[in-house]
Amino acid sequence: MGLSSMTGFARAEGAEGDWRWTWELKSVNGRNLEIRFRLPPGHDWIEGEARQVLQRALARGSVYANLGAAREAGSSELRVNEEALAQILPVLEDLKTKTGVAPATADGILALRGILEVSEPDEDEAARAARGAAMLGSLKEAAAALKAARAAEGAKIGEILGGQIERIEALTKDAGKCAAARPEALRERIKTQAEALLGAGKDLSEERLHQELALLAVKADVREEIDRLNAHVTAARELLGSGEPVGRRLDFLAQEFNREANTLCSKAGDIELTRIGLDLKAVIDQMREQVQNLE
């Protein structure tokens, strides 16, 4: 199992007896797995098991599950509501007497709301259970198709992320080679700043001077940031190859990448290292955008 996106669409149809139905599933990004159902009237009884089907198939994302279901034409029966008809006929007769209007026609009476009703044939428990099982089977097909669509999109994102991680690794190597990151260049830089400190403060104590020099050394040394960036690159590759839902962990790792790049920029002592730091930040921002789509 590889990476999976949180976005996708799937559709599955099914039939049982005189019933026909269609499941449509759409998923978008979400912090957790959130499932919303839209079911036809009288089908709330299937929601619990349908939710379990989707929970077993998916780990994250906002999922919208729509079920359209109807019986075949001819399975239902039309009948006259005798009670409603008994109430309306005296009203129509009274209206004809008072106004002289033409008597109501049969088709006009039947067109009145509530006079003609659609009667669905009764469905026993065994028939409903069989239909429910078939509907859940169709939902499993739709869930599998949605999962496949998300996996295909995840594979594309994985390729993009792999290229971005390679770019981060190359920039980190460039930072390590940069003159400002080499120990001899760092010593020369501290020496220059120490001379500036000695020239600026004749009354500066030796203890204070050592403190200032130590602070300068810590602020100028970027080797620790480079080591952490390399460690994050290794961790990112391990996550990409784990075959598990890693969206959240990669998002956290992208934040750690960004933190090290920010520190690198703040410590940069020359234009070249600053440029590398800014390039790192740009690639990391692009990486975070892609990671937001992963399950």
N, C-alpha and C positions, 0 to 999 in steps of 0.2 A: 504493500500500500504506500502510495506516494503522497505528495502534498495535495491538499484539497482547498479549492476556493469556497467562499461562502455564498457566491452568486450563481444562480442557475434556474432553469425552468424544465418541467417535465409534464407529460400528459399520458393518461392511460384510460382506456375504455373497458367496460365490462357489461355482462348481461346475465340475468338469472330469471327464468320463467318469462313473464311478460314485462319485466323491468329492464330498463337500459340506463346506464349511468356513465359519467365521465369525471375522473379526478384531474384537477390541475394543481400543480405545485410550483410555487415561486419562492425563491429564497434570496435574501440580500444580507448585507453585513449586519452583525449584531454582536454585542459583548458576550451574550450567553445564547443558549438555545431557547428561542421564544416561538411558540407555535400558535397560530390563529386559524380557526376553522370558520368556514361559511358553509352551512349545511341547509338542505331543503327543509321545509316545515315537516315535523314528525320524524326527523332523523337524528335527534339529539342522542339517542341511545347508542349510536355507533362511535361517538366522539372519544370516549375513554380508551377503547381498544385502538382506535385510529391514532391517537396521540402516542400510545406506546410503540406502535409501528415506526413512527417517525423518530421517536427518541432513541430507538435501537439503531436506526440508520445514520443519524446525524449527531454531531457534537456541538456545533455552534451555528449561529445565524438566526435571522428573523424569517420564519417560514410561514407562508400563507397557503392554506389548503382549502380549495374550493371543490365541493361535490355538487354536480348537477345530476338529478335523477328523475325519471318519469316513466310511467307505464306506457306500453304501446297503445296506439289508437285502436279502439274497438274493445279493449279490456274493461273500460268503464261503461256505466249505464246512466242514461238520463231518466229522471223521474220527476213528476209534478209534486210540488209541496202542497198537499191537499189542505193543510191548515192555513197556509198563506193565501191559497186560492179562495177559500171560504171567506176570508176576511176582505179580500179585494173586490169580489163580485158585487156585494151590496153597495160598495162605494161607487163603483162604475155605474150601476143602475141608478143610483141617486143622482149622480152627475148628469146622466142622460135626461132624467126627468126635469131637473132644474135648468139646464142650459139648452136642451134640445140637440145636443151634439149627436153624431152618428154613433151607434152602438160599437163597443170595442170589438175588434176582430180577434180571432184566436191567436194569430201570430203576435199581435200587439200585446195581448195579455201575457203570453209566454215570454215576451222580451222584458217584462217587468222584473226588477231585481227580486230574487228570492223565490220566484214562482217555479222556475226550472232549475233543478239541481243535478250535479254530477255525482253519481253514486259509485264509489270504488268498491270492487269486490273485496270481501273480507280476506284477510291474510292470517292464517293460523301461526302459532309460535314456531312450528317446525319450518314453515315456508320462510318466515322472517329470519330465522336463524341461518338458513341456507343462503338467503340473500345477503345477510350480514357478513358471512364468511367469504362469499364471493366478492363483495365490495372491499373487504380488507385485503383479499388477494390482489385485486386491482391496485389498491393503494400501495402494496408492497412493490408491485411492478413500477409504479410511478416513482416511489422512493428510490428504487435501484437506478432508474433512469436519471433521476435528479443527482444522485450520488456520482454517477458516471460523468454527468455534465460538469459537476463541480470538480471532479478529479482531472478532467481534461483541461479545464481552466487553471487548476492548480499546477499542472505540469508546465503550462506556459509561464506562469508566475515564477515557478522554480527556476526555469532557465534564465529569466530576467534577474532574479536574485543571485543566482550563481555568478553571472557576469558582474553584478554590482559588488559582490564580495571579492571577486578577483581584482576589481579596480581599487577597492579599499586596501587590499593586501599590497598592491603595487605602490600606491601612494604612501603606505606605511613604510615600505622599504626605501622609498625616495626620502622620506623624512629621516630615516636612520642614516642615510648617506649624506644628508645635508651637512654642510660645514658647521652650522650652529649646533648640531647634535653631537659632534665628535668631541671627545674629552679634551683634546689639545686646544680646540677652538674655544671650548668652555673655559678652560684655564686662562687663556689669553683675554677673554672677555671679562672675567672676574678681576684679573690683574689690572686691566684698564680702569674698571670701576673702583677698585681699591685705591689706585693712585688719585682718582678724582675725589674720593672720600678724604684721603690724607691731605690733599691740597685744599679742600673746602673747609675742613675743621681741624685747626691746629690743636685744639684742646680736647679732641676726641680721644677717649681712653682706649687702652689696648683691648680691654674686655668688650667695650662697645664696638670697636672695630671688628673683632672676631665675630660678634653677633651679626653685624651688618653683612660681613662677607659670607657667613653661613646662610643667611637669608637670601642673598643674591645667588648663591650656588643652588639652593633648592628651587628658586624661581626660574633659573635658567636651564636646569637639567630636564630634558624631555624624554630621557631614556625610559623612565618608568611608564609614561603614557604610551610610548611605542611598544613596550612589552605587553601592556594590557590590550592594546589594539590587536596585536598579533594573537593573543589568547582569545579575544572575541571572535576573530576570523576563524580560528579552529573550532570554537564552540558553535558558530553559525553553520559551518559545514556539517558538523555532527548532527545538528538539529534538522537540516535539510535532508539528510540521508537516513533519519530515524524511522521514517514511515509512519509517524504518529501525528495527530493534530498538534501543531507547534506554533500556531499563530500568536498566542499570547506570549509564549517564551521568546519568540523572535521579536515581538514588539518591545519587550523589556530589554532584550539584547541591543536593539537599535537605539534605545535610549542611552544605554551604556556606551555604545559607539559614539553617540553625539556628545556625551559628557567628556570623553577623552579628547575628541576633536576640538571642543571648546577650550579645554585646558591647554592643548597644544598651541592653539592660536594665541592664547593669552601669554604663553611663555616664549613665543617666537621672538628671536632676537634679530632676524634679518628678513628681507623681502621674500626670499625663496621659501623659507619654512612657513611664513605666513600664507603664501600662495598655496602650498601643499595643504595646510590646515583648512583653508577655505574650500579647496577642491574636495577634501574629505567630507566636509559638512554638506556640500551639495549632493554628493553621492549617497550619503547617509539619509538625507531627507528624501531622496528618491526611493531608497530602500524602505523607509518607513511607510511611504505611500503604498507600496506593493504589499507589505506585510499586513496592512490593515484589511486586505481582502482575504487573508488566509484563515481557514478554520482552526 
